[in-house]
Amino acid sequence: MTGRADTIISFATFAASLYAAIKLWKLTRALRSIVGQIPPLADFQELIAQRKGITSPKPVAIAASLIPQQASIANDVREFLLSENMKAQ
């Protein structure tokens, strides 16, 4: 009886894996088709210009320092936000 249960579970696992692989293959093919339709950018500055500005109604900025220091970077972040005409809290 144990052999039957193992066989049934194995076939079910294979079927689920095959289904997932086919879905992933179709999604990858669709995404590559979409990416192929996007014209290449001339340079990185063009990308920055396209994405300039705040697009979220409630933007949030999180700043973390990765170096050990005693001073807070909150003032630097606040100055940057004010220089970019963004609301600093």
N, C-alpha and C positions, 0 to 999 in steps of 0.2 A: 504494500500500500504506500509505503514511503517513496518508492521509486516513481509511482504515478504522480504523486503530488509534486515531486521535484521536476518531473517532465512538464507538467502543466504550468508550473511557475516559470520554468525556463522558456517555454513557448510564449507565455504572456509577456515576459520581460523582453524577449526578442521582438515581439510585435510592437510593444511600446517604443523600443529603441528605434526600430525601423520607421515608425510613424514620426518620431521626433526628428530623425535624420532627414526624412523627406521634407518635412516642414521647414527645417533649417536650410536645406538646399534651395527650396523655392524662395525663401526670404532673402537669402544671400544673392540669388540671381536677380530678384526684383531690386534690391538695393544697389547692386552693381549697374543695373540699367539706369536707375535714377542718377547715380553719380556720373555716369557717362554723358548725361544730358546737361550737366552743369558746366558752363564755360570756365576755363581756367583763368585765374587772376593774373594780372600783369606783375604785381608785386604785393608785398605784405601791407604796405601803406594803403593800398586800395581796399583791402579787407578791413582794416581799421576804420577807414572812412565809411564803409558800408554799415558797420556795426556801431558807429559812434552814437552816443546818447544813452539815456536811461530808457529801457524798454519795459521795466516792471513798475507797476503802480506803487509798490512798497519795497524799494530796493534795500538790501541789507548787506553790510560789509563786515567781515570778520577778519581781524588781523592778529597774527600770532608771530612771535619772534622765535626763531630757531636757534638763536645763540644765547648763551647764558649771560644775562645782564640784569642789573638791579633797576635800571631806569625803565619806565613805562614807554611804550611806543604809541600810546593813545593820542598824544599831542601831534605826533607826526602824521598819523592817520587823519586826525581832524583837520590839519592844515591842508593835506592833500584833497580831502573831500571839499573843503571850501574853495580851493584853487580850481577845482573842476566844476564849480557851481552846483555842488550836491549838498544836501542837508546833512549837517554833522550834529550828532547828539552827544 
